[in-house]
Amino acid sequence: MTKLLLRALAGETLPTPPIWMMRQAGRYLPEYRATRAKAGDFLSLCYNPDLAAEVTLQPIRRYGFDASILFADILLVPQALGSDLWFVTGEGPRLSTITTAEQVDQLRPADEVHETLNPIYRTVSILAAELPRETTLIGFAGAPWTVATYMVAGRGTKDQGPAHAFKDADRAAFTRLIDRITDATIEYLSAQIDAGAEVVKLFDSWAGSLKGRDFDDFAIAPARRIIADLKARHPGVPVIAFPREAGERYVGFAKATGADCVAIDNSVASEWAAKHVQPEICVQGNMDPRHMVTGGPELVAEAQRITRNLRNGPHVFNLGHGITPDADPDNVARMIEAVRTA
């Protein structure tokens, strides 16, 4: 029998939607924290195939999600392109900055990223062999715009101001940066599929800060090229796109890019998505992650409300963004039960 997630991504309306959760392998789980301590630091965990596979499998063992998403980080691609990458405890990632045309042109070509990223492909291979037969394996990468925002600023920023400033000052150079990331992302995701990923997802976490032509050029166009190239190389492998906080631009995003599913964040209503997005494509989402912290009857009611609102079309139940480190692991089990009994 075809796996539930693959059926939903193929456009099938199911009695109960498949369930998985962004950042489902993460700090809210005590077993993850123990494994990360064993690895020593975050990057060492990402690049250790055995331990990365272990933390990917932990939420599957605990909850029985319908899909498992590779444990890695979107900033491994810039590191593979030549950026320095490190993590500051309690503050997050830091990178050497790319702020000039000359620095863009000094980045490594896309076909050289595999030397750095080979451990990630080994993690995928381990997972493909060890996951339960009914569980779909998802690979992923950051979308070019979101990755570029970190490469330009050297860290996460609230308004992505440095990347917007670079884009506005030298659009040609910034476009070359986007193109370089796009080429590397195609190679990275293609290699994940070769290693055993059955689905891939593009995370454009900062797409919402792009407007008008910028959204067309830096959110839609790179996603369209990545998806077209992947489908040419790997016919039949579905792609989930997540242009977070795209708002009205969620409408038509799948048609414009070739995505098989559009993940929506919790700033839009599931009722709105059912009316405007789901008629053309599978929708993934979109419960507010705060419910995984607060729990209680409100969690159950919201999970069931979203499930019912989106049950007349293809739907993958997920959060509107990643689960947070302060979430209660017991609330995840409550959410799954609520969806499956809605």
N, C-alpha and C positions, 0 to 999 in steps of 0.2 A: 504493500500500500504506500502510495506517495506520502511523503512527510507533510504534516499539517502546514508548516510555514510555506513550503513550496507550492502547495495547493492554493493558499491565499494569495501568494505573489503571482500566480498564474491567472488570478481573477475569479477564483471560486468563492462563493459566499458560503461560509461554514456555520453550522449550528452553534459552535463555540469557537471563538477566535484563538489562534495560536498565541502564546504568551512568551515574551522574553523581556528583558529590562536593560536599558542602557546603564553601563557601569555595574552590571550585576556581579562581576568579580571585583571586589573592592573593599575599602576600609571599614565598611559597616559590618563585615563578617570577621569574627575572631580567628577563623582558620586562615583567612587571607593575611591578617596582621602577623600571625605566627610564621607564615611562609615568607612574607616580605622580610621579616627580621632575619630569617635564615639566609636570604639572598644578600642582605647587607645594605642595599639601597635600591631605589626605584629602577634606575637604568640597569643595574645588575640583574634585577628580576626580569625586566623586559627581554634581556639578551641571554637568559638562561632557559633554553627550551624546556627542560624537564620541569623547572619551577614555574615557568609561565604557563605551561600546560596544566600543571597542578592547580593553580589559582583559577584557570578557566573552567576546570572541571568541578571545582568546589560548589558553586551554586547549582550545578546540574544535579550533583549528588544530594544536595540538601533540599531542593525544591522541585526538581523534575521539569524545568522549563522546556518549552518546545524547541528552543534554539539556544545555541551557545555562541558567544562572540569572542573571538580571539582576544587575549590579553596582550596589549601593546600600547603604543602612544602615537598620536598623530605627528609628534615632533621628531620621530625617528627618520622621517624622510628628509627634513632639512639637515639633520646630522649626516645622513648618507650623501647629501649634496655638497657637504663641506663645511657646514656651520658647526661651531662649537656648541655643545649642549650639556647643561648640568642642571641639577635640581637643588633648590635651597629648601631645607627642612622648614615646613610651616609656611612657606611663601610660594612654592611652585617652580615652574621651569624658567630657565634663563638661557638665552642664546646670544652668540656674537651677532651683531646687527648687520643688515644689508640695507644700505641707504643711498648707494650711488650706482650709476650704470656700470662702472668699472667692477664693482663688487658682484653685481649680477652676472656679468660676463665671466667672472672667475670661478663660478660654481661648476662643479663636476657635471659632465654630461649624464643623461638619464641612464644610459646603459652601464654606468659604473656603480650604480647604487646597490647592486646585489651583493657586492663584497661585504658591505656593512650589514645588510639586511638578511643575509643567509640564515642567521639564527632564528629569525621570525618565521621563515619558511619551514624550518625544522619543527618549530612549535606547532604549526598548522598540520604537518604530517603526523605528529604524535596524536593530536586531537582527532584527526580523521580516522585513526586506527582505534582510539580508545572511547570515543563518545558512544552512547547508546544508539542503536540503529535508527530509532525514531527521532533522534535529535539532529536538527539542521546546524551545520557549521557555517558561521558568518565571518568573513574577513572584512577588513575595513581600512580606510585611510581618511585623513582630513582632506576636505576640498581645497583647491588651490588658494582661493581668497583667504580662508581662515588660516591656513598654514602661512601665507604671506604676511598676515598681520603680526604673527609672532616673529617671523624672520626680520621684519623691518624694525619692530619695537624692541626686540630682544626679550620680550616677556608678554604676558597677557595685559591688555588694557581695556578700560571700560568702554571707550568710544571708538577704539581702533584708529585714533587720531593720527599716529605716525604713518600708518599705511595709507590713509586718505591723503596725508600731506605729500608723501612720495608720489602717489598716483596723480595728484593734481599738479605737482611740479614737473614731472617727467613721465607722461603717460606711456611713451614708447618704451622706456626702460622698465617701468612697472609691468607693462604687458609682457616684456621678455621674461621677467621674473615669474609671472603667472604661467607663461608657456613652459618654462623650465620645470616648475613644480608639476604642471600637468603631465609632461612627458614622463617624469619620474614616477608619478602616481599610477600611470598606466602600466609601467613596468612592474611596480610593486604589487598592484592588485592582480595583475596577470600571473605573477609568480605565486601569489597566495592561492589562486584558483588551481594552478598546476599542482600545488602541494596538497590540495584537497578541499579548499573552501567551496561551498555549494552556493553561496550568496555573498555579495559584497555590498558594503554600505559606504556612502560618501557623507561625511559629517561636515556641513558648512555652518559651524556654530555661530559665526558672526555675519551670516548673509543678511540679516535684518538691517545692518547699517549701510547697505548698498541701496541706492535709489535710482530709478529711471534707467538711463543708458548704462550706468555703472553696474546695475544688477544684471542687465543683459550681457554686458561684456565680461564681467568677472565672477558671476554666479552661474548664469545659464550656459554661456559659451564653453567654459572649461568642462562643466559637467557633461554637456552634449558630446564633446570630443572624447572624454574619458569613456563614457558609456558606449559610444559608437565603436571605438577601438576595441574595447573589451568584448563586445558582442560579435565583432568580426573574428576575434581570436577564439572566443569561447561561446559559441552559439548555445542559447538556452540557459545560460547562467544569469539569474535575475540580479538587478541592482536596485537597492533602496537609496533614495536621495533624501537628505535632511537639510533643507535650507532654513535653518532655525529663524523664527520671527520674521518670516517672509510675508506674513499677513495675506493681503489680497493676492500677492504673487504666488501663493501656493496653487491658485487656480491656473491651470494650463502648464504648470511646471513640468509635469511628467511628459506631456505632449511635446514640449519644447526641448526636452533633454533626452527622451527615450527611456527614462526610468520606469521600472516596473511597479514601484510603490513610492509614495511620498509620505515621509514621517512628518508629523505636525507637532508643534510645541503646545504648551498649555496656555498660551496667550490667545489662542483662538478656540471657539466653542466646538465641541463635537457635533452639535446640531448643525452648525454652519458648515463644517467639513462634510457631513453627510449630504448636505444639499448641494454644495458647490465643488467639492473635490472628489468625493467617492464615486459619483456617476462615471468619471472617466478613468479611475485608477484605484488600486488598493491603497487604503489609508492605514498608517501606523500611528498609534498614539492613544491617548494623550493626557494621562492623569498627572496632576500636579505632584511633583516629588515630595512636597511637604506632607502629603498624607502618609508617606512612609515613615515619617517622624511622629506625627500626631496620632495616627491610628484611629481606633474606636469606630463607632457606627458610621461616622462621616466617611471614613475610608471605604467601608463596604458599600454604602449608598452611592458614592461617586464612581467606584469601579463598575458597579452594576448599571448606573445611568449611562456611562460612556459605552459600555458593551451593548446596551439596548439601542442607544442612538445610532450606532454604526452597524447594527446586525443585519441590515438589508442590503449590504454590499460587502465586498472583500475587505477584511479588517484584520490587522495584527495588533493585539493589545500590548501597549507599552506605556512608559511614562513620557511626559512632555519634554523631559531632559533627564540627565543621569541621576541615579539615586545618590543621596548625599551621605557623607561618612557618619552623620549623627542619626541615621535611620535605625529603626528597631528591626532586627532580622525577623521577629515574629510577625511584623506587619506585612512582610513580603508573602508569607504563607497565607495570611488573611486575604490579601489582595487576590492571589491565585484562586483561592476557594470562592471568593465573591464572583470573579469573572466566570468560573466554570459552573456556577449555580445560578447565574443571572437568568 
